[in-house]
Amino acid sequence: MKGAFLLSLLGLLTLTGSAQGRNENTLLWRITGNQLAAPSYLFGTIHIICGDDIKVSDSLRKAISKADHVYLELDMDNMLEMMSVMNKMKMRDDTTLSQLLSEADYQKVKTFFETQGSMLPFSMMEKYKPLLTASTLMQSALNCENAVAMEQLIMQEAKLNDISIMGLETMAYQMSIFDSIPYGVQARQLVQYIESFNDKEKAQEFEQLSKAYRAQELEKLETLISKDSSGMEQYADVLLYNRNRNWVEKLKGLLSNQRLVIAVGAGHLPGERGLINLLRKAGYKVEPVQNNMIKTKTKEI
């Protein structure tokens, strides 16, 4: 399923778990209690979306302006770190796609990339972990010319306010996640993605997910993604839940004396093992905040 795969990659949306139980349609949540000196904020991002009708809300902008730090999944502003792990994007033991796929499927992937075009030559990408290769095509799945990442907009806002950007994880750790999923499984997922790339039904599924994100309906996002039949749900612990637990443990130390804005993939927020519930179990009060991020003339109250 193309839409589900795109949004489940690295935990953009959750795969299973219980819903929040209340009609709280927002991606922005205030964290207080537990003897915190000042509130911090949790926000759910999406790594690629059409930019025409999306913006940083006044509420999120205000939270960023008062923050000591903005924490993303990665410190995307650290180009030195990004460059230092380029080699970790490759599969181990000099493995290539041609070793993982049948000749017919390999030619299908090769032809697709060469026809569609990409920033990197296929001769380089065929050595990359297949899910990373697939992620380079996410922008092509959108029917717009101005695709943006919410992280990009948040970083721009942080820089305007001279707020430092930090990462909850390192790039090296994220690359290691893909070593926990068999390369053969990843390669088959890449083939499925390519086979469904021009499928109108799958395009509609992706639009449903994008629409639910714009409407900030965490419960609906969770329901939509739970229908995924790609087989990636068995790796939910690696992609989502283990990372959620790690982040909460890290945040316990960070939240005590700092104002933070924590912006991670929206799929990390809902569910029994989602960040909202885990933070509440850790003793924090996590409350929804109005978050008008659609580009209209309507002003937030």
C-alpha positions as CSV (number, residue, x, y, z in Angstrom):
1,M,0.0,0.0,0.0
2,K,1.8,3.1,-1.2
3,G,0.2,5.7,1.1
4,A,0.5,3.6,4.2
5,F,4.1,2.7,3.4
6,L,5.1,6.3,2.8
7,L,3.7,7.5,6.1
8,S,4.8,4.5,8.2
9,L,8.4,4.9,7.1
10,L,10.4,5.8,10.2
11,G,7.2,6.2,12.2
12,L,5.5,9.0,10.4
13,L,2.2,7.5,11.4
14,T,1.4,4.8,13.9
15,L,0.6,1.3,12.8
16,T,-1.5,0.0,15.7
17,G,-2.7,0.9,19.2
18,S,-5.7,2.5,20.9
19,A,-7.0,6.0,20.0
20,Q,-7.0,9.0,22.3
21,G,-10.6,8.4,23.2
22,R,-11.6,12.1,23.0
23,N,-12.3,14.4,20.0
24,E,-9.1,16.4,20.3
25,N,-8.2,17.3,16.7
26,T,-4.8,18.9,17.0
27,L,-1.2,18.1,16.5
28,L,0.0,20.5,19.2
29,W,0.0,19.5,22.9
30,R,1.1,21.4,26.0
31,I,3.2,19.6,28.6
32,T,3.0,20.7,32.2
33,G,2.9,19.3,35.7
34,N,5.4,17.0,37.3
35,Q,7.0,20.1,38.9
36,L,8.0,21.7,35.6
37,A,9.0,25.3,35.9
38,A,7.5,26.2,32.5
39,P,5.4,24.5,29.9
40,S,6.9,22.7,26.9
41,Y,5.1,21.6,23.7
42,L,4.8,18.4,21.6
43,F,4.0,18.7,17.9
44,G,3.3,16.0,15.3
45,T,5.0,16.5,11.9
46,I,4.7,15.0,8.5
47,H,7.9,14.7,6.5
48,I,6.4,15.7,3.1
49,I,3.2,17.5,2.2
50,C,1.9,20.1,-0.3
51,G,2.9,23.6,0.9
52,D,0.1,25.6,-0.6
53,D,-2.3,25.2,2.3
54,I,-0.1,24.5,5.3
55,K,1.8,26.8,7.6
56,V,3.2,27.1,11.1
57,S,0.3,28.1,13.3
58,D,0.3,31.1,15.5
59,S,0.2,28.8,18.5
60,L,3.2,26.8,17.4
61,R,5.0,30.0,16.4
62,K,4.5,31.5,19.8
63,A,5.7,28.3,21.5
64,I,8.9,28.3,19.4
65,S,9.6,31.9,20.2
66,K,9.6,31.2,23.9
67,A,11.5,27.9,23.7
68,D,15.1,27.3,24.9
69,H,15.5,24.6,22.3
70,V,13.5,23.0,19.4
71,Y,14.0,19.2,19.4
72,L,13.4,17.3,16.2
73,E,13.9,13.5,15.7
74,L,17.3,14.6,14.2
75,D,19.4,17.7,14.3
76,M,18.7,18.4,10.7
77,D,20.8,21.6,10.9
78,N,24.0,19.6,11.6
79,M,25.4,19.1,8.1
80,L,28.6,17.7,9.5
81,E,26.8,14.8,11.2
82,M,24.7,14.3,8.1
83,M,27.8,14.0,5.9
84,S,29.6,11.8,8.4
85,V,27.0,9.0,8.1
86,M,26.6,8.9,4.3
87,N,28.4,5.6,4.3
88,K,26.0,4.1,6.8
89,M,23.2,4.6,4.2
90,K,24.7,1.6,2.3
91,M,23.8,-2.0,3.0
92,R,26.3,-4.0,4.8
93,D,28.7,-6.5,3.2
94,D,28.6,-4.6,-0.1
95,T,25.0,-5.9,-0.7
96,T,23.2,-4.5,-3.7
97,L,19.6,-4.7,-4.9
98,S,20.5,-7.0,-7.7
99,Q,21.4,-9.6,-5.1
100,L,18.1,-9.3,-3.3
101,L,15.6,-9.3,-6.2
102,S,14.8,-11.5,-9.2
103,E,16.1,-10.2,-12.5
104,A,12.6,-9.1,-13.5
105,D,12.0,-7.1,-10.3
106,Y,15.5,-5.6,-10.4
107,Q,15.0,-4.4,-13.9
108,K,11.6,-3.0,-12.9
109,V,13.2,-0.9,-10.1
110,K,16.1,0.2,-12.2
111,T,13.8,1.3,-15.1
112,F,11.5,3.1,-12.7
113,F,14.3,5.2,-11.2
114,E,16.0,5.9,-14.5
115,T,12.7,7.0,-16.0
116,Q,11.5,9.1,-13.1
117,G,14.8,10.6,-12.5
118,S,16.3,11.3,-9.0
119,M,18.9,13.4,-7.3
120,L,21.3,10.5,-7.2
121,P,22.3,8.0,-9.9
122,F,20.8,4.6,-9.6
123,S,24.2,3.0,-9.5
124,M,24.7,4.7,-6.1
125,M,21.2,4.1,-4.8
126,E,21.1,0.4,-5.5
127,K,23.7,0.0,-2.7
128,Y,21.5,1.9,-0.3
129,K,19.2,0.3,2.2
130,P,16.0,-0.2,0.1
131,L,13.6,1.7,2.4
132,L,16.0,4.7,2.2
133,T,15.9,4.4,-1.6
134,A,12.1,4.4,-1.5
135,S,12.0,7.5,0.6
136,T,13.7,9.5,-2.1
137,L,10.5,9.2,-4.1
138,M,8.1,10.5,-1.5
139,Q,7.9,13.9,-3.1
140,S,6.9,12.4,-6.4
141,A,3.8,10.8,-4.8
142,L,2.3,14.3,-4.2
143,N,0.3,16.1,-6.8
144,C,1.9,19.4,-6.3
145,E,5.1,21.2,-7.2
146,N,5.9,22.8,-3.8
147,A,6.2,19.9,-1.4
148,V,7.5,20.9,2.0
149,A,8.4,19.1,5.2
150,M,6.9,20.4,8.4
151,E,10.3,20.1,10.0
152,Q,11.6,22.5,7.4
153,L,9.0,25.1,8.3
154,I,9.7,24.6,12.0
155,M,13.4,25.0,11.5
156,Q,12.9,28.3,9.6
157,E,10.8,29.6,12.5
158,A,13.4,28.6,15.1
159,K,16.1,30.3,13.1
160,L,14.1,33.5,12.9
161,N,13.9,33.5,16.7
162,D,17.5,32.4,17.2
163,I,16.4,29.2,18.9
164,S,18.8,26.3,18.8
165,I,17.8,23.1,17.0
166,M,18.6,19.7,18.6
167,G,18.0,16.1,17.9
168,L,16.4,13.3,20.0
169,E,18.4,10.8,18.0
170,T,21.6,10.7,15.9
171,M,21.6,10.1,12.2
172,A,23.8,7.1,12.8
173,Y,21.1,5.5,15.1
174,Q,18.4,6.1,12.5
175,M,20.5,4.5,9.8
176,S,21.0,1.5,12.2
177,I,17.2,1.0,12.4
178,F,17.2,-0.1,8.8
179,D,19.7,-2.8,9.6
180,S,17.1,-4.3,12.0
181,I,14.8,-5.0,9.1
182,P,16.0,-7.7,6.7
183,Y,17.2,-6.2,3.4
184,G,15.2,-8.7,1.5
185,V,12.0,-7.5,3.1
186,Q,12.9,-3.9,2.4
187,A,13.7,-4.8,-1.3
188,R,10.3,-6.4,-1.7
189,Q,8.6,-3.4,-0.1
190,L,10.4,-1.2,-2.6
191,V,9.1,-3.3,-5.5
192,Q,5.5,-3.1,-4.1
193,Y,5.9,0.7,-3.8
194,I,7.0,1.0,-7.4
195,E,4.2,-1.3,-8.6
196,S,1.6,0.9,-6.9
197,F,3.2,4.2,-7.8
198,N,0.7,5.1,-10.6
199,D,-2.3,3.3,-9.0
200,K,-5.1,5.8,-8.7
201,E,-6.7,3.9,-5.8
202,K,-3.4,4.1,-3.8
203,A,-3.0,7.7,-4.7
204,Q,-6.5,8.3,-3.2
205,E,-5.4,6.5,0.0
206,F,-2.4,8.8,0.3
207,E,-4.6,11.8,-0.2
208,Q,-6.9,10.5,2.6
209,L,-3.9,10.3,4.9
210,S,-2.7,13.8,3.9
211,K,-6.2,15.2,4.4
212,A,-6.4,13.6,7.9
213,Y,-3.1,15.2,8.8
214,R,-4.2,18.6,7.6
215,A,-7.4,18.1,9.7
216,Q,-5.2,17.1,12.6
217,E,-7.3,14.0,13.2
218,L,-4.9,11.7,15.1
219,E,-7.5,9.1,15.7
220,K,-8.4,8.9,12.0
221,L,-4.8,8.8,11.0
222,E,-4.3,5.8,13.3
223,T,-7.4,4.1,11.8
224,L,-6.3,4.6,8.2
225,I,-2.8,3.4,8.8
226,S,-4.0,0.3,10.7
227,K,-5.4,-0.9,7.4
228,D,-2.0,-1.2,5.9
229,S,-1.2,-4.7,4.5
230,S,2.4,-4.1,3.5
231,G,3.8,-6.4,6.2
232,M,5.8,-3.6,7.8
233,E,3.5,-3.7,10.9
234,Q,5.7,-6.5,12.4
235,Y,8.5,-3.9,12.7
236,A,6.4,-1.4,14.7
237,D,8.6,-1.9,17.8
238,V,11.7,-1.0,15.8
239,L,10.2,1.9,13.9
240,L,8.0,3.4,16.6
241,Y,7.5,2.0,20.1
242,N,11.1,1.4,21.2
243,R,12.0,4.9,20.0
244,N,9.0,6.4,21.9
245,R,10.2,4.9,25.1
246,N,13.7,6.1,24.6
247,W,12.5,9.6,23.9
248,V,10.4,9.8,27.0
249,E,13.3,8.7,29.1
250,K,15.5,11.4,27.5
251,L,12.8,14.0,27.9
252,K,12.5,13.4,31.6
253,G,15.9,15.0,32.0
254,L,15.4,17.7,29.4
255,L,12.0,19.0,30.5
256,S,12.8,19.7,34.1
257,N,14.6,23.0,33.6
258,Q,14.0,24.0,29.9
259,R,11.2,25.2,27.7
260,L,11.1,22.8,24.7
261,V,9.2,22.4,21.5
262,I,9.4,18.7,20.5
263,A,8.5,18.0,16.9
264,V,8.4,14.4,15.8
265,G,6.5,12.3,13.2
266,A,2.7,12.5,14.0
267,G,2.6,8.7,14.2
268,H,4.6,8.8,17.4
269,L,1.8,10.8,19.3
270,P,-1.3,8.6,19.5
271,G,-2.0,5.2,21.0
272,E,-1.4,3.3,24.2
273,R,2.4,3.3,23.4
274,G,2.4,6.8,21.9
275,L,4.2,9.8,23.3
276,I,1.1,11.5,24.6
277,N,0.1,8.5,26.7
278,L,3.7,7.7,27.8
279,L,4.3,11.2,29.0
280,R,1.0,11.1,31.0
281,K,2.1,7.8,32.5
282,A,5.3,9.5,33.5
283,G,3.4,12.1,35.5
284,Y,3.1,14.9,33.0
285,K,-0.1,16.7,32.1
286,V,-0.5,16.7,28.3
287,E,-3.3,18.9,26.9
288,P,-4.5,19.7,23.4
289,V,-3.7,23.2,22.1
290,Q,-5.6,25.0,19.2
291,N,-3.4,24.8,16.1
292,N,-4.8,26.5,13.0
293,M,-2.2,25.6,10.4
294,I,-4.3,25.9,7.3
295,K,-3.6,28.9,5.1
296,T,-6.9,30.8,5.4
297,K,-8.0,34.2,6.6
298,T,-9.3,32.7,9.8
299,K,-7.4,34.0,12.9
300,E,-6.8,31.9,16.0
301,I,-8.4,33.0,19.2
